[in-house]
């Protein structure tokens, strides 16, 4: 490896691009019998693999109901509908767009509340301050797989007679007070897309202990039809195909290994980069475990000597893929900025400007992490020359 960063003449740390995610999928030999069963039976949806997957997820999460759907987004839409939400819903702006898009699709008005800068999750005090007379619910997020402060949020929801829903897209593999997230609110809605620890290809899970909500979700994924061809309400086609359920079963068996592997990888990143000034890592509260669906690190430009954007450009020259989650945050996105009431969201804005997500996947080789971190260290050591080169490129 060169002593100089690639952007100022050194050899790139990697010959080819290191993608930010690399899904760990089952081998075809593991799934062959199940796939043959699906094809020979002709049951490509609503079959035995879906039932088995839902039962396995129920047991893993320790909840009464785990309903598989076509995506986390459709699960959110159905949950919002099934819980009878109306009017305003308190939600963080520092989140993936689907958290808010599902609200808007459901005819609800997002009221943005700030997050805690350390955890990056919804700040309970900010959430309570954002409650209006029209508020019907609070939507929290386990950002990057870091469990939200569910006890505090549940207490607020209870005192104000509100529903608490958790966008748990990043939640599989996360532990709250030592237990899987999923049963600590009115509903948790998970994603099973290829960037997650538990992968079904595409799909989602609605986890709840609410019998009425579970029935509504089950009907809602079938157009609101309970089987008599008379829709009780306007639902969706949100079924999960058998193949996706089969993949989910095999992926669930690897979930604990995936979570432990990612935590070890996050520890290595922190060990190697935590010595640099201005570099901060997401705060995981004692007793909790982050799934590290993403590894998001913040860079204070005053202390680090470079902006997040400048570092990302220098790392691109090293063939290291990065992402700027979440820039812009929801309240500044074209589709959702009309709902912004102008309240101060300082932590949201700071994180959106200074956070950078790095390559992270299950069973990631330590050497890849070390090479990425050494690249960042070299860029920091040669930051003045790097900045001069970047300024020349812009000019």
Secondary structure, 3 states (H helix, E strand, C coil): CCCCCHHHCCCCCCCCCECCCCCCCCCHHHHHHHHHHHHHHCCCECCHHHHHHHHHHHHHHCCCEEEEECCHHHHHHHHHHHCCCCCEEEEECCCCHHHHHHHHHCCCEEEEECECCCCCCECHHHHHHCCCCCEEEEEEECHHHCCCCHHHHHHHHHHCCCEEEEEECCCCCCEECCEECCCCCCEEEEECECCCCCCCECCEEEEECCHHHHHHHHHHCECCCCCCCCCCCCCCECCCEHHHHHHHHHHHCCHHHHHHHHHHHHHHHHHHHCCCCCEEECCCCCCCECCCCCEEEEECHHHHCCCHHHHHHHHHHCCECCECCCCCCHHHCCCCHHHCCCCCCHHHHHHHHHEEEECCCCCCCHHHHHHHHHHHHHHHHCHHHHHHHHHHHHC
